[in-house]
Amino acid sequence: MRVSLQEIEPGMRLSKPVLNQQGSLLLKEGEMITPQHLMLFKTWGVGQFEVEGEEKEIEKEIEKEREDETIFSLSGGGEIMEEIKRVAKKLRATSREE
Amino acid sequence: MNESQLKGIIEKTGDLPTLPVIYHKVKELVDNPQTSASDLGRVITQDQVLTTKLLRLVNSSFYGFPQRITTVNRAIAIIGFKALKAMVLATSILKVFSLEEDDGFQGEKFWQHSIGCAVGAKIIGKYVKYEEPDELFVAGLIHDIGKVVEYVAFGAELKEILKITEREGIFIREAENRVLGADHAQIGSLFIRKWKLPPELVDPVTYHHSPQEVKGFPKEVEIIHLSDILIKALGLGWTGDYKVPPLDLVGWDNLGLGKGAIEPIMEEMEEGFWDGISILKE
């Protein structure tokens, strides 16, 4: 996922190398970010990073939540459909926790 | 759909696979009143994959026997001839249409949706006291066969259909109509005729999105329509559709289920979904 200089934190791992504005390599793909690196990025004026890590999971989670809402956008209303929605949300939420 | 498009589809589906010999053998035996369990057993044991799946099925939570069933003849005696025929048909379909993961078309998850719909249909069948629940299982498994036909015969068009569906947030059948001039229900219905299956299996393929159009309100159509909606609502499997279709209320009333049945049915479906997949997987 792409993060900005404000969002990048020590402990995140790079999924793409970091280059400075001249295109020279500052840090290789796969490296773990340290507080020292953050200073370096500020100095070199790098603003965007590609990182892996648990943030991705959070994004997936948000995606799932949104899916819960949007999959029913064309299913119409009515008492039975409301019940289907209620049960589906309940079961989808519990299967996510497992 | 105009006539030349229709013709084109039928011609193209000429290249699609037919059902394997073993299905026809089993069908012939089951339809013959003289047949015994060991006659069928002899045919089944020739096929290692079928034997494994049959034993997995009879030992699954769907039957729930306390002790393990280890012989084919005993398994056949337990599940019955009709269920056996349905199982052989289900396995044959999955075998002849084993789908590769393609960019856009998620073959494995597509079958998961179909298996989920099949499991759901059988569960709903139990709630409405339908006489042949195993037939419902097969109907659920093949209800979206038109999408498989599209995958095999209209690869490029299907990619376009999937893109339009996702981009515009519409139902896949609208995109299918736009690109192919027909939807997967129509295409599946045309194709499935070649298999000479009974109307209980063909009607759900044709009408699972339009149960109001079928004459005589056959329960099978309404059950598959409902099961398809429920499995989509549970978010299990993949269909190329990102939206849950509306429920046909006339069909719902006709099934005679109360609102209170939704929760236990969906709970059983979620559980049965994983059992169904583990029974039918290779």
Interface residues (C-beta under 8 A of the other chain):
Chain A: E67 T70 I71 F72 S73 L74 S75 G76 G78 E79 I80 M81 E83 I84 K85 V87 A88 L91 R92 S95
Chain B: G169 I170 F171 I229 L230 K232 A233 L234 G235 Y242 K243 V244 P245 P246 L247 L249 W252 K259 I262 E263 M266 E267 E270
